[in-house]
Amino acid sequence: MTNTPKFSSFGMPIFYRATHYGLGFVAAFYSPIVPVFVGYQLFQLSINRRFFVLSMELRKPNTLMHTGVKLSEFIIGVAIANQFNKFLLK
């Protein structure tokens, strides 16, 4: 296990949550990120593992709820980018 501080719900450090939001934001402008992110999350779910880049480790388990949270964060990032884009185009 890692000793990375957990500053967020669902036991995920803020770094990972920010990454999901950030990738979603960028995906609003560069759509090839969408299938890569979704595919990667579904792959992690299918093998019941989660990869943590900060500690360079694979952990068990991975749940549908956890995957849903990550996908929701991504979608929120896309929505924020879309609203940001609408505001700039006014």
C-alpha positions in Angstrom: 0.0 0.0 0.0 1.0 3.5 -0.6 1.2 6.3 1.9 -0.1 8.9 -0.5 -2.4 11.3 1.3 -6.1 11.0 0.7 -7.8 14.4 0.4 -10.9 13.2 -1.3 -13.9 10.9 -1.1 -13.9 7.3 -2.3 -10.3 7.0 -1.0 -8.7 8.6 -4.0 -6.0 11.3 -3.6 -7.0 14.6 -5.1 -4.3 14.1 -7.8 -6.3 11.3 -9.4 -9.6 13.2 -9.2 -8.0 16.3 -10.7 -6.6 14.1 -13.5 -10.0 12.8 -14.4 -11.6 16.3 -14.5 -8.6 17.6 -16.5 -8.7 14.8 -19.0 -12.5 15.4 -19.4 -11.8 19.1 -19.9 -9.2 18.5 -22.6 -11.4 15.8 -24.2 -14.0 18.4 -25.0 -11.5 19.9 -27.4 -9.7 16.7 -28.5 -12.2 13.9 -28.8 -9.8 11.0 -29.3 -9.2 11.1 -25.5 -12.8 9.9 -24.9 -12.6 6.3 -26.2 -9.1 5.9 -24.7 -10.1 7.0 -21.3 -13.4 5.0 -21.3 -11.7 2.0 -22.7 -8.9 2.2 -20.1 -11.4 2.5 -17.2 -13.4 -0.5 -18.5 -10.2 -2.5 -19.0 -9.2 -1.9 -15.3 -12.7 -2.9 -14.2 -12.6 -6.1 -16.3 -9.3 -7.2 -14.7 -10.5 -6.1 -11.3 -7.3 -3.9 -10.8 -6.6 -0.2 -10.4 -3.3 1.3 -11.5 -1.8 4.1 -9.4 0.8 6.1 -11.2 2.1 8.0 -8.1 3.1 4.8 -6.4 3.5 2.7 -9.6 1.4 -0.2 -8.4 -1.6 -2.3 -9.3 -4.2 -2.7 -6.5 -7.2 -4.9 -6.1 -10.2 -4.6 -6.2 -11.9 -2.4 -8.7 -15.7 -1.9 -8.5 -18.4 -0.7 -10.8 -19.1 2.1 -8.3 -15.4 3.2 -8.4 -15.3 3.1 -12.2 -18.6 5.1 -12.3 -17.1 7.8 -10.1 -14.1 8.1 -12.4 -16.3 8.3 -15.5 -18.5 10.8 -13.8 -15.5 13.0 -12.9 -14.5 12.8 -16.6 -18.0 13.7 -17.8 -18.0 16.7 -15.4 -14.7 17.9 -16.9 -16.3 17.7 -20.4 -19.3 19.7 -19.1 -17.2 22.3 -17.5 -15.2 22.7 -20.8 -18.4 23.0 -22.8 -19.7 25.7 -20.5 -16.4 27.5 -20.6 -16.4 27.3 -24.4 -20.0 28.7 -24.6 -19.0 31.6 -22.3 -16.0 32.4 -24.6 -18.1 32.3 -27.8 -20.7 34.7 -26.6 
